Amino acid sequence: MYRIPLIKNAFYNEKETRRKLAEFIISGKQLSMGEKCQEFEQEFSKVQGRKYSVLFNSGGSANLALLQTMKNIGTIKTGDNVGFSALTWSTNVMPIIELSMSPVPFDIDILTLNVASDQTLVDNLHNISALFITNALGFMPHYSIIKEICEVHGIVLIEDNCEALGSESFFVKSGNAGLASTFSFYVAHHLSTIEGGMVCTDDYELYNMLKLVRANGWDRNLDKDVQKEMRDNFKVDGFYSKYTFYDLGYNLRPTEITGFLGLEQLKYLPKIIKRREFNYSLLASEIKRNDDIIPMYVDYMSVVSSFAIPFIFRNHILKDKYLKKFEEAGIETRPIIAGDITNQPFWKKYIKEDYRLINASIVSNNGFYCGNYPEMTTKDLQIIMECIKK
């Protein structure tokens, strides 16, 4: 039976990338975090248009490190309320709980899969210290509105951009609206390093603390002037500095394999984004012809770098009907990421408050997605289009 999986290859230009990776491993002098990781960080900053990037061993680690870093420097504190998009991934929410802060879910706009940028957002901003939005499946909210609302209310805006690398709204790249943003380079994502993640920011203090948090609380990867200042402040001499830990951290370091693959795949990123956008545009046109499906609103987006193709139906009966068609056609599907996160077992165990998240529940109950990747063939796209015809 012909099948359309969520993803076909581990890398773009798979055969050549695997060959180069094998050669690198054989000839590489160092495989622990080193020059390749640093070079990838620098090149990724240029592509993203941010001053600083810090590479991690996964996107989940990037989320954890960002929140720990913000806590270390006092941007957020123990007990603070941290708002987040209710349609998200577990590793956006779990660190909030693990770091003794209170997670507050915000309902979404079905048409953008992100927090609603209207009066609903304003009404729920009371006592929130930070807002962690999720650019789900490549879609973006109304950046200018959300950014302005957060600035007016003194709320720190951060972004999970793990599924939206390359998307743009009025030529502002996704991941560049707030203090910092996180990225994932897991196999199925836009840019694959097998496992890997990144945090991007323009804030120098945050940047240096991220590097400290990534490596056990050490100072060894910090800029020399920051390193000297810390050693002087704590009266640490050169010998003891090797095993001195200045603040809370973890071992979230990537390997040189991550850095090498990132640099290799970064060469293809424009092609990857262009193909994902083409696939989405083709299928979105078919979606608009079928009033069983709610189309995404992307008029304010200049680039839709689609991670996957969402199908959100008018009710769960229609969802089940079309899901069966996809299964019979051999198309692999998934729920719309973690759905309404407040329905997840971990949430119910640790958070006892009830929240009424109408739109997140609709997307959870009435939607699913299929994969989107550069290797999709004309036949693949035709099969999917046949399945979404009314």
VEXDREN-2710 file (C-alpha; in Angstrom, 1 decimal):
% VEXDREN-2710
k/r/px/py/pz
1/MET/0.0/0.0/0.0
2/TYR/1.2/3.5/-0.9
3/ARG/2.0/5.5/2.2
4/ILE/2.6/9.2/3.0
5/PRO/4.5/9.3/6.3
6/LEU/4.9/12.4/8.5
7/ILE/8.5/12.6/7.2
8/LYS/10.5/10.7/4.7
9/ASN/14.1/11.6/5.5
10/ALA/16.2/12.5/8.5
11/PHE/17.9/15.4/6.5
12/TYR/17.4/17.4/3.4
13/ASN/19.7/16.0/0.6
14/GLU/19.9/12.9/2.7
15/LYS/22.5/10.7/1.0
16/GLU/25.1/13.5/0.7
17/THR/24.5/14.8/4.2
18/ARG/25.0/11.3/5.7
19/ARG/28.2/10.8/3.7
20/LYS/29.6/14.1/4.9
21/LEU/28.6/13.3/8.5
22/ALA/30.4/10.0/8.4
23/GLU/33.5/11.7/7.1
24/PHE/33.3/14.4/9.8
25/ILE/33.0/11.8/12.6
26/ILE/35.9/9.8/11.3
27/SER/38.2/12.9/10.8
28/GLY/36.9/15.2/13.6
29/LYS/39.4/15.9/16.3
30/GLN/36.7/16.8/18.8
31/LEU/33.1/15.7/19.0
32/SER/32.1/17.3/22.3
33/MET/30.8/20.9/22.1
34/GLY/33.3/23.1/20.3
35/GLU/34.1/25.2/17.2
36/LYS/31.4/23.8/15.0
37/CYS/28.7/24.5/17.6
38/GLN/29.9/28.1/17.9
39/GLU/30.1/28.6/14.1
40/PHE/26.5/27.3/13.8
41/GLU/25.3/29.7/16.4
42/GLN/26.9/32.6/14.6
43/GLU/25.5/31.6/11.2
44/PHE/22.0/31.0/12.7
45/SER/22.0/34.4/14.2
46/LYS/22.7/36.0/10.8
47/VAL/19.9/34.0/9.2
48/GLN/17.4/34.8/12.0
49/GLY/18.4/38.4/12.3
50/ARG/19.2/38.2/16.0
51/LYS/22.4/39.3/17.8
52/TYR/23.0/36.1/19.8
53/SER/22.2/32.4/19.5
54/VAL/22.9/29.6/22.0
55/LEU/22.8/26.0/20.8
56/PHE/21.3/23.2/23.0
57/ASN/20.9/19.5/22.8
58/SER/17.2/19.8/22.1
59/GLY/14.3/22.2/21.7
60/GLY/12.9/21.1/25.0
61/SER/16.2/21.9/26.7
62/ALA/16.2/25.3/25.0
63/ASN/12.8/26.0/26.6
64/LEU/14.0/24.9/30.0
65/ALA/17.2/26.9/29.8
66/LEU/15.4/30.0/28.7
67/LEU/13.0/30.0/31.7
68/GLN/15.9/29.0/34.1
69/THR/18.0/31.9/32.7
70/MET/15.1/34.4/33.1
71/LYS/14.8/33.2/36.7
72/ASN/18.5/33.4/37.4
73/ILE/18.7/37.1/36.2
74/GLY/15.5/38.0/38.0
75/THR/13.2/38.6/34.9
76/ILE/10.8/36.1/36.5
77/LYS/10.7/34.9/40.1
78/THR/9.4/31.9/42.1
79/GLY/5.7/32.1/42.4
80/ASP/5.2/34.4/39.3
81/ASN/2.3/33.7/37.0
82/VAL/3.6/32.8/33.5
83/GLY/1.0/32.9/30.7
84/PHE/1.3/30.5/27.7
85/SER/-0.6/29.5/24.7
86/ALA/-2.9/26.6/25.6
87/LEU/-2.2/24.9/22.3
88/THR/1.4/23.9/22.8
89/TRP/3.9/21.3/23.6
90/SER/4.7/19.7/27.0
91/THR/8.2/21.2/27.3
92/ASN/6.8/24.8/27.2
93/VAL/4.7/24.2/30.3
94/MET/6.6/21.6/32.3
95/PRO/9.6/24.0/33.1
96/ILE/7.1/26.6/34.5
97/ILE/5.9/24.0/37.0
98/GLU/9.4/22.6/37.6
99/LEU/10.8/26.0/38.4
100/SER/8.1/26.8/41.0
101/MET/6.1/29.3/38.9
102/SER/2.4/29.2/38.1
103/PRO/1.4/28.3/34.5
104/VAL/-1.7/30.2/33.3
105/PRO/-3.1/29.0/29.9
106/PHE/-4.4/31.5/27.4
107/ASP/-7.0/30.4/24.9
108/ILE/-6.2/30.6/21.2
109/ASP/-7.6/32.0/18.0
110/ILE/-8.6/29.0/15.9
111/LEU/-7.6/30.9/12.7
112/THR/-3.9/31.4/13.9
113/LEU/-3.5/28.5/16.4
114/ASN/-1.9/31.1/18.7
115/VAL/-3.0/33.3/21.6
116/ALA/-5.9/35.6/20.6
117/SER/-4.7/39.1/19.9
118/ASP/-7.9/40.9/21.0
119/GLN/-9.6/42.0/24.2
120/THR/-9.6/38.4/25.4
121/LEU/-5.8/38.7/25.8
122/VAL/-6.0/42.0/27.6
123/ASP/-8.6/40.7/30.0
124/ASN/-6.4/37.8/31.1
125/LEU/-3.1/39.7/31.6
126/HIS/-3.7/40.5/35.3
127/ASN/-0.7/39.5/37.5
128/ILE/1.2/37.9/34.6
129/SER/4.9/38.4/34.6
130/ALA/5.7/36.7/31.2
131/LEU/3.8/35.4/28.2
132/PHE/5.1/32.4/26.3
133/ILE/3.4/32.2/22.9
134/THR/3.7/29.2/20.6
135/ASN/3.9/29.7/16.8
136/ALA/2.3/26.4/16.2
137/LEU/2.8/24.5/12.9
138/GLY/4.3/27.5/11.2
139/PHE/1.6/30.0/11.9
140/MET/2.0/33.4/13.6
141/PRO/-0.3/35.7/15.6
142/HIS/-0.8/39.4/15.0
143/TYR/2.7/40.3/16.2
144/SER/2.4/44.0/16.4
145/ILE/-0.8/43.8/18.5
146/ILE/0.6/41.2/21.0
147/LYS/3.9/43.0/21.3
148/GLU/2.2/46.3/22.0
149/ILE/-0.1/44.8/24.6
150/CYS/2.8/43.2/26.4
151/GLU/4.8/46.4/26.4
152/VAL/1.9/48.4/27.8
153/HIS/1.3/45.9/30.6
154/GLY/5.0/45.4/31.4
155/ILE/4.9/41.7/30.5
156/VAL/8.0/39.9/29.1
157/LEU/7.2/38.3/25.8
158/ILE/9.0/35.1/24.7
159/GLU/8.3/32.7/21.9
160/ASP/8.4/29.0/21.1
161/ASN/9.3/29.1/17.4
162/CYS/10.2/25.4/17.1
163/GLU/7.6/24.8/14.4
164/ALA/7.8/28.1/12.5
165/LEU/11.4/28.7/11.3
166/GLY/11.3/30.9/8.3
167/SER/7.7/32.2/8.7
168/GLU/7.3/36.0/8.4
169/SER/4.6/38.6/9.1
170/PHE/4.9/41.8/7.2
171/PHE/8.6/40.8/6.7
172/VAL/9.2/40.4/10.5
173/LYS/10.6/36.9/11.1
174/SER/8.8/34.6/13.5
175/GLY/10.8/34.4/16.7
176/ASN/11.8/38.0/16.7
177/ALA/9.0/39.7/18.5
178/GLY/10.0/39.3/22.1
179/LEU/12.9/39.0/24.5
180/ALA/13.9/35.6/23.2
181/SER/12.7/32.7/21.2
182/THR/13.4/28.9/21.1
183/PHE/13.9/26.6/18.1
184/SER/14.0/22.9/17.6
185/PHE/16.2/20.9/15.1
186/TYR/14.6/17.6/15.8
187/VAL/14.4/15.2/12.8
188/ALA/10.9/16.2/11.7
189/HIS/11.5/20.0/11.9
190/HIS/12.5/22.5/9.2
191/LEU/16.2/22.1/9.9
192/SER/17.3/18.7/11.2
193/THR/20.4/18.0/13.4
194/ILE/18.8/14.7/14.6
195/GLU/18.3/16.4/18.1
196/GLY/19.1/20.0/18.8
197/GLY/17.7/23.3/19.8
198/MET/18.5/27.0/19.9
199/VAL/17.6/30.2/21.9
200/CYS/17.9/33.5/20.1
201/THR/18.0/36.9/21.7
202/ASP/19.3/40.5/21.4
203/ASP/19.9/40.7/25.1
204/TYR/23.6/40.4/26.1
205/GLU/22.9/39.6/29.8
206/LEU/20.5/36.8/28.8
207/TYR/22.9/35.5/26.2
208/ASN/25.7/35.0/28.7
209/MET/23.5/33.5/31.4
210/LEU/22.1/31.1/28.8
211/LYS/25.6/29.8/28.2
212/LEU/26.2/29.4/31.9
213/VAL/22.9/27.6/32.4
214/ARG/23.7/25.3/29.5
215/ALA/26.9/24.1/31.1
216/ASN/26.3/23.3/34.7
217/GLY/26.6/26.9/36.0
218/TRP/30.3/27.1/34.8
219/ASP/31.7/30.3/33.4
220/ARG/34.1/28.6/30.9
221/ASN/32.0/29.4/27.8
222/LEU/31.2/33.0/28.7
223/ASP/32.7/36.1/27.0
224/LYS/36.1/36.9/28.6
225/ASP/35.0/40.2/30.0
226/VAL/31.9/38.7/31.7
227/GLN/34.0/35.7/32.9
228/LYS/36.6/38.1/34.5
229/GLU/33.9/40.2/36.1
230/MET/32.3/37.1/37.7
231/ARG/35.6/35.8/39.0
232/ASP/36.5/39.1/40.4
233/ASN/33.1/39.5/42.1
234/PHE/33.3/36.1/43.8
235/LYS/37.1/36.3/44.3
236/VAL/37.7/33.1/42.3
237/ASP/41.3/32.5/41.2
238/GLY/42.3/30.8/37.9
239/PHE/42.9/27.3/39.5
240/TYR/39.5/27.0/41.3
241/SER/37.6/28.6/38.4
242/LYS/37.7/25.3/36.6
243/TYR/35.2/23.8/39.1
244/THR/33.3/26.9/40.3
245/PHE/29.5/27.1/39.7
246/TYR/27.9/30.5/39.8
247/ASP/24.2/29.9/39.3
248/LEU/21.7/27.2/38.7
249/GLY/22.3/25.2/35.5
250/TYR/22.2/21.9/33.8
251/ASN/24.2/19.9/31.3
252/LEU/22.3/20.7/28.1
253/ARG/25.3/20.9/25.8
254/PRO/25.1/19.8/22.2
255/THR/27.9/17.9/20.4
256/GLU/30.0/18.9/17.4
257/ILE/27.8/16.6/15.4
258/THR/24.9/19.0/16.1
259/GLY/26.9/21.9/15.0
260/PHE/28.2/20.2/11.9
261/LEU/24.7/19.1/10.8
262/GLY/23.3/22.5/11.5
263/LEU/25.8/24.2/9.3
264/GLU/25.2/21.7/6.5
265/GLN/21.4/21.9/6.6
266/LEU/21.5/25.7/7.0
267/LYS/22.7/25.8/3.4
268/TYR/19.5/24.3/2.2
269/LEU/17.1/26.3/4.4
270/PRO/15.8/28.7/1.7
271/LYS/14.9/25.8/-0.5
272/ILE/13.3/23.9/2.4
273/ILE/11.2/26.9/3.4
274/LYS/10.2/27.6/-0.2
275/ARG/9.0/24.0/-0.8
276/ARG/7.1/23.9/2.5
277/GLU/5.4/27.1/1.6
278/PHE/4.5/25.8/-1.9
279/ASN/3.0/22.6/-0.5
280/TYR/1.0/24.5/2.1
281/SER/-0.3/27.0/-0.5
282/LEU/-1.5/24.2/-2.8
283/LEU/-3.4/22.4/0.0
284/ALA/-4.7/25.6/1.5
285/SER/-6.4/26.4/-1.8
286/GLU/-8.2/23.1/-1.7
287/ILE/-9.2/23.6/1.9
288/LYS/-10.9/26.9/1.0
289/ARG/-13.1/25.0/-1.4
290/ASN/-14.5/22.8/1.3
291/ASP/-16.7/24.4/4.0
292/ASP/-16.3/21.4/6.2
293/ILE/-12.9/22.7/7.1
294/ILE/-12.0/25.9/8.8
295/PRO/-9.2/27.7/6.8
296/MET/-6.2/29.3/8.6
297/TYR/-6.0/33.1/8.4
298/VAL/-2.6/34.0/6.9
299/ASP/-3.3/37.3/5.1
300/TYR/-0.9/39.1/7.4
301/MET/1.9/36.6/6.8
302/SER/4.3/37.2/4.0
303/VAL/5.9/33.8/4.3
304/VAL/4.1/30.7/5.7
305/SER/6.9/28.2/6.5
306/SER/4.5/25.4/7.3
307/PHE/5.7/22.7/9.6
308/ALA/2.6/20.5/9.0
309/ILE/-0.8/20.9/7.3
310/PRO/-3.6/21.3/9.9
311/PHE/-7.2/20.3/9.1
312/ILE/-9.7/21.7/11.6
313/PHE/-13.3/20.6/11.0
314/ARG/-16.6/22.2/11.9
315/ASN/-17.4/19.3/14.3
316/HIS/-15.9/16.1/15.6
317/ILE/-18.1/13.9/13.4
318/LEU/-16.6/15.5/10.3
319/LYS/-13.2/15.1/11.8
320/ASP/-13.7/11.4/12.3
321/LYS/-15.1/11.0/8.7
322/TYR/-12.1/12.7/7.1
323/LEU/-9.6/11.0/9.4
324/LYS/-10.9/7.7/8.2
325/LYS/-10.3/8.8/4.6
326/PHE/-6.7/9.7/5.4
327/GLU/-6.1/6.4/7.1
328/GLU/-7.5/4.5/4.2
329/ALA/-5.3/6.5/1.8
330/GLY/-2.2/5.6/3.8
331/ILE/-1.6/9.2/5.1
332/GLU/0.0/9.4/8.5
333/THR/-1.7/11.9/10.8
334/ARG/-1.3/13.3/14.3
335/PRO/-3.4/15.4/16.7
336/ILE/-2.8/19.2/16.5
337/ILE/0.3/18.9/18.7
338/ALA/-0.6/18.4/22.4
339/GLY/-4.1/19.9/21.9
340/ASP/-5.5/21.7/24.9
341/ILE/-2.6/21.1/27.3
342/THR/-4.8/21.4/30.3
343/ASN/-6.3/18.0/29.4
344/GLN/-3.0/16.3/29.6
345/PRO/-2.4/13.9/32.6
346/PHE/0.7/15.8/33.9
347/TRP/-1.3/19.0/34.0
348/LYS/-4.2/17.5/36.0
349/LYS/-1.7/16.0/38.5
350/TYR/0.0/19.3/39.3
351/ILE/-2.5/22.0/38.5
352/LYS/-5.9/21.9/40.3
353/GLU/-7.5/25.0/38.7
354/ASP/-10.0/24.6/36.0
355/TYR/-9.8/26.8/32.8
356/ARG/-12.4/27.3/30.1
357/LEU/-10.5/27.1/26.9
358/ILE/-13.2/26.9/24.3
359/ASN/-11.1/27.3/21.1
360/ALA/-8.2/25.1/22.2
361/SER/-10.8/22.4/23.0
362/ILE/-12.3/22.8/19.5
363/VAL/-9.0/22.3/17.8
364/SER/-8.2/19.3/20.0
365/ASN/-11.5/17.6/19.3
366/ASN/-12.1/18.6/15.7
367/GLY/-8.6/18.6/14.2
368/PHE/-5.6/16.7/13.0
369/TYR/-2.6/17.3/10.8
370/CYS/-0.5/15.5/8.2
371/GLY/3.2/16.1/7.4
372/ASN/4.7/18.7/5.2
373/TYR/8.3/18.4/3.9
374/PRO/10.4/19.2/0.8
375/GLU/10.4/15.6/-0.4
376/MET/6.6/15.4/-0.9
377/THR/5.9/14.4/-4.4
378/THR/3.1/15.6/-6.8
379/LYS/1.5/12.2/-6.2
380/ASP/1.6/12.7/-2.4
381/LEU/-0.1/16.2/-2.7
382/GLN/-2.7/14.9/-5.1
383/ILE/-3.7/12.1/-2.7
384/ILE/-4.0/14.5/0.1
385/MET/-6.1/16.9/-2.0
386/GLU/-8.4/14.1/-3.0
387/CYS/-8.9/13.3/0.7
388/ILE/-10.0/16.8/1.6
389/LYS/-12.5/17.2/-1.2
390/LYS/-16.0/17.5/0.1
END
